[in-house]
Amino acid sequence: MHEDPRYDDQGFRVRGAQPTRLDAFVDAAFAFAVTLLVIAIGHVPSSVQELEQAMRGVPAFAASFFVIARFWKAHRDWSRRFGIEDGFSLRLSLLLVFVTLVYVYPLRMVASMLFGMLSNGFLAEQQLKFGTIDELRALYVIFAIGYAVTVTALALLHWHALRLADTLALSPRERVMTRTTFLRYAWFLGVSLLSLLLALILPMSNEQPIYYSVPGTVYALIYLIRPVLRRRERAELAMLEPAAA
């Protein structure tokens, strides 16, 4: 007797209900990445004054934690929805883990810097010091490369699932949703490359400090891309309903 198929909260069939050894490894690696994020904060406060100073870094920590958690959930959803564990997906998953572990430190530094700039230093646990403008550019470049590789790995995982759509017996609805997810990460890659370009060409100097935060704040475009693609997805899914009827 066959069990009825399970579906997630988006109506996607769960093909990888049982966690694999790869899933366990990825989960452990992301947990370790969060541990590195905590370690990056510094020593345990030994006075109320140090505690108050440490609490100022909570927004930057929360933002960094949110980004890492989003990447972990993206891989978790991919694994549950498709249940793929071949050589190609294994290599991409390991690449995702590797880059995430390296990405923790520039992520934390950029988050601290941005919150410090937005709050005039109040939300900075400790003031980041840059000897030259080139060091600031280097931070943005390293961050952009890490983000670009991460979203590229996620995009390729969903592209791989689309290649196996017939083998996985993806429904028309699932194909639309998978294609939308692939496009989302492809656009995120474009945002990271834009940030990289701006970090290299903007005339950052003490005379023009307004440009200091531009390569970082450009990532806000991500939150404009999401609703646009979601609206497009809803339109495509609505077109499927008459055909299904």
C-alpha positions in Angstrom: 0.0 0.0 0.0 1.5 3.4 -1.1 1.5 6.3 1.3 -0.1 9.5 0.1 2.5 12.1 -1.0 3.4 14.9 1.5 3.4 18.6 0.5 5.1 21.6 2.1 3.4 24.9 3.0 3.8 26.1 -0.6 2.1 23.1 -2.1 5.3 21.5 -3.3 5.6 17.8 -3.1 8.1 16.6 -0.5 10.4 14.0 -2.3 13.2 14.1 0.3 11.3 13.6 3.5 14.1 11.6 5.1 17.2 13.6 5.8 20.4 12.2 4.2 24.0 12.2 5.4 24.5 15.2 3.1 21.7 17.0 4.8 23.1 16.3 8.2 26.5 17.5 7.1 25.1 20.8 5.7 23.0 21.4 8.8 26.1 20.8 11.0 28.2 23.1 8.8 25.6 25.9 9.0 25.3 25.5 12.8 29.1 25.8 12.9 28.9 29.0 10.8 26.5 30.5 13.4 29.0 29.5 16.1 31.8 31.4 14.2 29.4 34.3 14.0 29.1 34.3 17.8 32.8 33.9 18.2 33.4 36.9 15.9 31.6 39.1 18.5 34.6 38.9 20.9 35.1 38.1 24.5 32.4 37.6 27.1 31.5 41.0 28.8 33.0 41.3 32.3 31.1 44.5 33.3 27.8 46.2 32.7 29.5 48.8 30.6 31.0 46.1 28.3 27.6 44.3 28.2 25.9 47.6 27.0 28.6 48.0 24.4 28.2 44.4 23.2 24.4 44.8 23.0 24.9 47.6 20.5 26.2 44.9 18.1 22.9 42.9 18.3 21.3 44.4 15.2 24.4 43.5 13.1 24.5 40.0 14.6 20.8 39.6 13.9 21.2 40.7 10.3 24.1 38.3 9.8 22.2 35.5 11.4 19.2 36.2 9.2 21.3 35.9 6.0 22.9 32.6 7.1 19.6 31.2 8.1 18.1 32.2 4.8 20.8 30.3 3.0 20.3 27.3 5.2 16.6 27.3 4.6 17.1 27.6 0.9 19.2 24.4 0.8 16.8 22.7 3.2 13.8 23.5 1.0 15.7 22.4 -2.1 16.6 19.0 -0.5 13.1 18.3 0.8 11.4 19.3 -2.4 13.6 17.4 -4.9 15.4 14.7 -2.9 18.3 14.8 -5.3 21.7 13.4 -4.2 23.9 12.9 -7.2 27.5 14.0 -7.9 26.6 17.4 -9.3 24.3 18.4 -6.3 26.8 17.0 -3.9 29.6 19.2 -5.2 27.3 22.3 -5.2 26.2 21.6 -1.7 29.8 21.2 -0.5 30.7 24.5 -2.3 27.8 26.2 -0.5 29.1 24.9 2.8 32.7 26.0 2.1 31.8 29.5 1.0 29.4 30.0 3.9 32.1 29.2 6.5 34.5 31.6 4.8 31.7 34.2 4.3 30.9 34.6 8.0 33.6 37.1 8.8 33.1 39.6 5.9 29.4 39.3 6.5 29.8 40.2 10.1 32.1 43.1 9.3 29.9 44.6 6.6 26.8 44.3 8.8 28.7 46.0 11.7 29.9 48.7 9.3 26.5 49.5 7.8 24.7 49.6 11.1 27.5 51.8 12.5 27.1 54.2 9.6 23.3 54.3 9.8 23.4 55.0 13.5 26.4 57.3 13.5 28.3 54.7 15.5 25.8 54.0 18.1 24.9 50.5 16.8 28.5 49.4 16.4 30.0 47.1 19.0 33.4 48.3 18.0 34.5 50.8 15.4 36.0 49.2 12.3 39.2 50.9 11.3 40.3 51.1 7.7 43.9 52.3 7.0 43.1 53.2 3.4 40.1 53.5 1.0 41.5 50.4 -0.7 40.9 48.4 2.4 37.3 49.4 2.4 37.0 48.5 -1.3 38.6 45.1 -0.5 36.0 44.3 2.2 33.2 45.0 -0.2 34.8 43.0 -3.0 35.4 40.0 -0.7 31.8 40.2 0.5 30.4 40.5 -3.0 32.4 37.5 -4.2 31.3 35.3 -1.3 27.6 36.3 -1.8 27.9 35.8 -5.6 29.3 32.3 -5.2 26.7 31.4 -2.6 23.7 32.5 -4.7 25.2 30.9 -7.8 25.4 27.5 -6.0 21.7 27.9 -5.0 20.7 28.9 -8.5 22.5 25.9 -10.1 20.9 23.5 -7.6 17.5 24.7 -8.8 18.6 24.7 -12.5 19.7 21.1 -11.9 16.3 20.3 -10.6 14.7 21.8 -13.6 16.9 19.6 -15.8 15.5 16.6 -14.0 11.9 17.8 -14.0 10.6 14.8 -16.0 12.6 12.3 -13.9 11.3 13.9 -10.7 7.8 14.1 -12.2 7.4 17.8 -11.3 4.0 19.2 -11.8 3.4 22.3 -14.0 3.0 24.3 -10.7 6.2 22.9 -9.3 8.1 23.8 -12.5 6.9 27.4 -12.3 7.9 27.7 -8.7 11.3 26.1 -9.3 12.0 28.4 -12.3 11.0 31.4 -10.2 13.4 30.4 -7.4 16.2 29.9 -10.0 15.5 33.4 -11.4 15.5 34.9 -8.0 19.0 33.7 -7.2 20.2 34.7 -10.7 19.0 38.2 -10.0 20.7 38.1 -6.6 23.9 37.3 -8.4 23.4 40.4 -10.6 23.0 42.5 -7.4 26.2 41.1 -6.0 28.1 41.8 -9.2 26.7 45.4 -9.2 28.0 45.9 -5.7 31.4 44.5 -6.8 31.5 46.9 -9.7 30.5 49.9 -7.5 33.1 49.0 -4.9 35.7 49.2 -7.7 34.7 52.3 -9.5 33.0 54.7 -7.0 35.2 57.7 -6.1 35.4 56.9 -2.4 37.4 59.6 -0.5 37.1 61.7 2.7 35.8 64.5 0.4 33.0 62.2 -0.8 32.0 60.0 2.2 28.5 59.5 0.8 29.8 56.7 -1.4 31.2 54.7 1.5 28.0 52.7 2.1 26.6 52.5 -1.5 28.2 49.1 -2.4 26.6 47.7 0.8 23.2 49.3 0.6 22.8 48.2 -3.0 21.8 44.8 -1.6 18.5 46.4 -0.6 17.5 45.8 -4.2 17.0 42.1 -3.2 13.9 43.2 -1.4 12.5 44.8 -4.5 13.3 41.8 -6.7 11.5 39.4 -4.5 7.9 40.9 -4.8 8.3 41.4 -8.5 9.2 37.8 -9.1 6.5 36.7 -6.7 3.9 38.7 -8.6 5.2 37.1 -11.9 4.9 33.7 -10.3 1.4 34.2 -9.1 0.4 35.3 -12.7 1.9 32.2 -14.2 0.2 29.9 -11.6 -3.1 31.7 -12.3 -2.7 30.8 -16.0 -2.3 27.1 -15.1 -5.6 26.9 -13.2 -7.9 27.1 -16.3 -5.7 24.5 -18.0 -6.0 22.2 -15.0 -9.7 22.6 -14.8 
